[in-house]
Amino acid sequence: MPANTTGSSPKKKKSRRLRLIVIAVVLLLVGGVGYGAYWSISTVRASFPETTGSLQLKGLSSPVQVKRDGYGIPQIYAATPEDLFRAQGFVQAQDRFWEMDVRRHMTAGRLSEMFGSSQVETDAFLRTLGWHRVAQQEYDTKLSAATKKYLRAYSDGVNAYLKDHQGEELSVEYAALDFKNDGYKPEKWTPVDSVAWLKAMAWDLRGNMQDEVDRALASNRLSAKQIDELYPPYPYSRNKPIVQGGAVNELTDEFDPKATPAGSTDATGGPGTVGGGATGATQGLQTQLSSLSRTLDKVPALLGPNGTGIGSNSWVVSGKYTTTGKPLLANDPHLAPQLPSVWYQMGLHCKQVTSACPYDTAGFTFAGMPGVVIGHNQNISWGMTNLGADVSDLYLEKVTAGSYLYDGKQIPFTTRQETIKVAGGKNRTITVRTTNNGPIVSDRDDELTDVGKSAPVGTGADDVAPDRGDGYAVALKWTALTPSNTMDAVFALDAAKNFSDFRKAARDFAVPSQNLIYADTEGNIGYQAPGRIPVRAKGDGRYPAPGWDSRYKWSEYIPQSALPWEFNPDRGYIVTANQAVIDKKTYPYLLTDDWGYGARSQRITDLIESKIKDGGKISTDDMQSMQMDNSSEIAKLLTPYLLKINIKDDYVREAQKLLESWDYTQDSDSAAAAYFNAVWRNTLKLAFGDKLPKELRVEGECLRVRPADDSGPLEDLNGNTRLVRECGKRDPDMAQPDGGDRWYEVVRNIIKDPKNSWWKTAGTRNKPGATNRDELLAQAMRDARSELTAKLGKDIDSWSWGRLHQLTLKNQTLGTDGPGVVQWLLNRGPWNLSGGEAAVNATGWNAAGGYDVTWVPSMRMVVNLDNLDKSRWINLTGASGHAYNAHYTDQTEKWAKGELLPWSFSKSAVDKSTDDELALTP
């Protein structure tokens, strides 16, 4: 940004308060708000990309065309793969470099270099995990020569853009950052920066690690039986798994989708867990895990809150059931709402598709990484949902100053020093200690220096815990910390011609483990479960394991040949929505026990079945309509019980009547949906939330409870109830009970038992506690009426679900942590949304934390394999990451309404839809 010639420039020595005021004023001017000067408007425009004319791009072998449609979505045409990916790097840097720069600093544990001391703890944790180190090892030792060549070409394209653009020419955020971090200049992009993004993707999709922590924390207050009731088994008989048949050949260890299982197998991976569940849990472990949990909460969840909420939908329907006669494939990943969206739409086309230049693909990419992640090429289409395999374990470690115990011997730590550079502050050096199970993650929090006096251990007679001494440390074992060649899989998918190529590419897709769904122009549909998934010699991964006992190590990985798959199943469709992959009774390996519980997947299945019965056919419009299905599965279960309750208070009865004619759909203008979801939230709070330990409850929400470690009398000598004030510690987006379909299953299991102990609540001075189901539900309805009156007003005719259930899109970094006026300038919204938690239109919210939208269908696509030009897509925001560009959020309004954009693919269709054309020349 040009210097302000009318006054002195702010310097580092000035107060932080003054800096924030200056940033706010500058951005007000930059945004053209009010009476801004010409230079301020030109500053924001300086970062807008050139999309017409001709630019020179060093390193190209021949000219490249970049054609953008009316939404700024680029389609790139090049003669060689190197030219194609070099141009991709250049174009993504044009639109999204601030996003790319922040991402690579996050994956490298270097956010403090940009944003100062507030990010030191996050950087320390990420350095301990060592994402960037693992990515470097992958690049050095695992990736193919072709992949490395493409990564270098992509980096060259990014760096060519950086060479001619600095500061406000890159993005308006750099103009603001300059006042806080004077002189910051982005480094050159490297291939490892691209590879490291896969680690962030894997972290947010890492499976059941949060459940593992939560179960251990819950054991501080709940019994083993109670915890099992809160984590019920998957309902295989009601919600179909993805693969509905097949078996693993015991001799070849290969999965055959047509085979009949020889018999039931309990794929538990071995008996016993640390503590045998919750028994023997102690305050020492709670202190450590609670602190670890808070540390995990601080790590940026770029893809969404980890746990049962994060997910996705994808399904494919065979041509025998479609109006086109060829397959239709739909996908909508549910991730954290961001501005700009985590996705970047793009087409990558070789001018002539040959073995030397095999790419003719379009879809959704990650800014900062070459290739297309989800989409289609000229022959096949593919989608992804999170498989949710258990690929991470926490290990308790008996440690001394320089070693840890393993099979009775003291083993020296592997250690390394990491120096964290801090903008405007002193460097911080940390020591990372690593065992044979993984890095000691508990070293990253001061509270973890005192790990307590004891910790739970195995219940078997031969499971003898070592002397506790000062307590146990916690190590993390995670598949993504072992180098793999997942990046190879991205390029292989982009060039795949058939199901054989698709499965071959999937074998390299090590982490994160995703459900890969498939369709091709020949009419075939299919599915493959890929990923590096561990086999445990002992234990099942539900609780932390004893790191000192080699019997609990990972003995091997599930063979790729044994992972489930399907090809043209007789039922004519495949649905993946984070439900169980295959019935565990017929599959010899443990994938996980912490699946999504199948509310979305079964609803999609029911919608498909209802459409194709009696010879019906499914159209592209039908697929699009299914993506916006708002039906609430928990409402169907709970509402009949709510309507049977005799409510005598006319004020509450008025709200209850809203449910009488409700069809369970959660439209944004529905008053009934607003009231039901408030009742659901309050039901969960009364039945479960108030009984959970503080580590799982919302930060700042306080209760008076009996001390968790107090086994004495309920009253003191004076007859007073012995209670203490206890406040929650969990971020609202991650607190429990979150209201996801695991909680649907919990309530389903007790709803017919009106005297179940979960329905009982403690009384207060103002009102009696509930002793049975109907008393608790009545109280939830009263509380919901009061809550909505406070939030939406007394007149129930003015209520609507969308007024409660809102989406605000926040710009990275400055849009979340900057001054309020800066957030106002960079953020957009709110939008009142339809949909809800575990609905197909999964605009998720956390029932413990409130009604705001916390994850969304981050994009939607429907691919028409009969005519690819009749496919449709939409992004959450827009192509541009520049706050005042026309394409910043130009797709959001249509996204909110469930609309999709035409998706041009063929050369003729792209030419017809082109608004701007840029030539990149050697």
Phi, psi and omega in degrees: 000136178300150179294150176277108186280354181268358181191173182289143178285146177294139179240167183300331184288345181283163186293154179296324179300316179296321179302314182296322178296317180297315179302315181298314181297316181299315181291329174299317178293316181301322181285355181073019180279129182078219186254072182281155178280162183299320182297328181290321177291320179294333179296313181291326179286340182298334183269353180293138184287149170281123185241001177226166178086216184220138176228148178271134177233106184299138176102346178292147176270337179199167183299148178238137177257135175241110183250123181247139178273190184294348176255011177076012181280123185270144170238123187252135179237123183218164184271336182227158176300321180297318177296321182298311184281333172296317178292324178299316178299317180297313185291319178295324176295324176304315188267330196224026190293324178304313178302314180297318182294317178297317181300315184288330174291324178294311183294335179267359184065044183230026179298329181298333179293334179265317195243002173088198193293340181297341184255007185297315182297318177298314179300319182298319179294317181291327175293324178297318176292322175075042180304312184293325177297316180294320178299321177297319178297321178297315180296321184286325193235343190247325189281150181290161179298323180294316180298316178299320180297318180291321178296321178293320179297316178301313180299320179299322179294317177298314184291330175297323178290318180297327183301325184255004183221127178221158174057229183296343177289340176273315181187151180297333179299328178292328177297320178288319181299330183299333179283335179264329184226072186302127177090003179298133179223124181300139175284169174296147176285144178235158175304325181292330175302322179289315183295324184296335179299330177298332179289321176295319177299317181291324181298313182288344181243036191276000176100227195262019184301319179295322176297321179299315177295315184296321179297318180294321178293321180297333182293350176291336184233335186250155177280168178300320179296318179295318179297319177298325178292331178275349175232068186291162178293157180294136183276074185302326184289339182254317182249111188296139172289172181296304180265120190254021177188191178092168183201162176265127176290123184294334182277317184262347184059035178247140178277134177239111184294346180262352185283158176258129180301140180289331180178172182287142178230131175269094186276071182267345181081003179127156184278155167083149173223165175300128180082356183057041188096230183267347185296139178082003180294145185225168181297331181299310179294322180300316181301316183292313182290325177299315179294319177299318180299318179294325176295317179300322180299332183279342181289130182303124177265082187294335181258343178147167176298130182282142179136204186289343183284318184294137183186205180187164171242140164208145174205155181224138182240131180295154180300337179292345179243012180245158179288340181272342185082000176232165184298153169239134183234130180239148178207138172209097179291136181261109186224179181293137175291129181222159175228111000287168178303153177297338183261154176225117182283143186192152170242138180234113189232123166287136182300324171229120182280116180222177176297331179281334178222084192268010191259124172214081192221156178210151179161214186254127182243169169258126174298123183109357182220129181288161178091173176253130183272314178227133179162224179206160168242200184286348185241322187226163171229152179214152175226170183222143165225158182290123179289326177079019179300148179279097185244014178219142177225143171266135179241130169283134183235129172275112189239156167243191182299322185234008184207172178223157183273133177211117182049045175081001181241150176271120182251129179296140173297149161273125185234157173209154177262137177234127178256123180259117177277136186238120178298125179075012181212184180278148175296152176235131179252132178239155174253126178261122178255136183229134173258180177289354174265345181137182182292149176280099183283339181286352176289348190267017179214133183300326181295339185277000175291335176248099187267010175096178185268340183201169178209154181292148178227175182301155184265348182291156183297332183266003180267088183258120180282148176288166176305131187288328181054238179274005177111184183252142170272172181236125176250154179246123171253128188209134185300328183290349178272001173254127183304141179218182179238045178302326181300327176300324184295326181298312180292325179293320176298318182299331183256000185297142182252341186202183184293328178296314176298319180299313180293324178296318177296321182298330181298334179270354183277080189285308181215142355284152180287119185236148168285118180257119181252152195218147167207155178223168184289347176277351177107004182272151172231157182194177181209145174218131171266110178256183171122154174271106187239124188284154169251125182266130178294326179208148183090166183234008176078006182280334181226161175305143184256158178283109183292342182278356186243113185295345179292343181261010180285166172282120185277330181190185173246152177300128179302139179302327180293339183267353182286141186297146175206164177217153177216118180049058178298151184301330183291342172088009177202161177224132180238128172233122179212046175071013174281179178303141179286318184203153181298123184295340181287341182246004183239130190281350183246149176272115173274310172183164168250001183253060176285164155298155190266008168090012179297314180290314184298320181288325176296317177298316178301315180297320178296318178296312182299320180293332182280324187265354179295149180059033173084011180292158181237152181253131181256173174299320177300321179296317179299317179296319179296321179298324180298336182258014180296127186254006188300138180258115180290324180289329178295321178299324181282315192270328186303316178304325177289323179295324183285340180278347183282132180278100179267116184271336180284114183301327180298318179279324180300325178302318179287321179303324181298336178302332186276349189293322181247014183286140181262012176073010176271144186253064176289152185297334181265011185274121174287324180297319179296321178299313183292315180300313182295329174291322176296317179300314179301316182285330174298314179297318181298313183291315186282325189232311189303316182289351180257355181276156177292160184301332182295341182255346184272165184295135180304130177091343177276123190244146177228159170258116187227163172288137180305138185297328184260017184257116178251011182280190181294153182291338182237151176276186185294338179268004179085008179274139178297133185272089181236154175235155177277126185228124185249143181294160184232357189265142173305138185304327181287346184241002185286167178236150359281129186279348176085008179287184188288350168297319179288332172303315184291322178300312181291321178302323183287343182241355188297330181273003179246088187294345181254011179303143186298335179295334181284346183278135178230156178281145177276168174235181179294334186266336183207150179285155177280163178278145176245352179209177185302309187292327176295318179293316180296322177297318178296320178298322178292322177295314181296321180294320178299316179294318181297314182288329175299318179293323185274322190240350179108167183287329185281108183292341177292343179266356181289149171205148180298320183296330178292333175274321194258084189245149177247125170243125179270126185245130175296144180302143173063279184293335179282348179246327185243357181281176176302156184304319182291327177292318176299321178298323181287322188265334184269166180222147178120189008272161171249137174275120189248148166277181177088191181174186181295127177063013167278163176300315171280081195276072170275087194287152174215155182258114186298332178287327187264336182143193189256352182299149182287126183247341169211158191216162163296102190291341170200166172223143175215148170228117184258128179260106184282353174278321179213100186300333178289349177261012172287166183221152179205163175204146175250159180295319183243260180199183183288331190266146171259008182266124195303331184246013175286150181298338184255022179292310179221034187284353176258350190294316181299317178293320177302315182297329180273354181085015179277155175236152178266151171299143184241092180287141180227311182295158182303317182293320180291320178297315179301320182293327183265000184286129173258321181233141176228131179240133175259126172258123186241154180299000000 
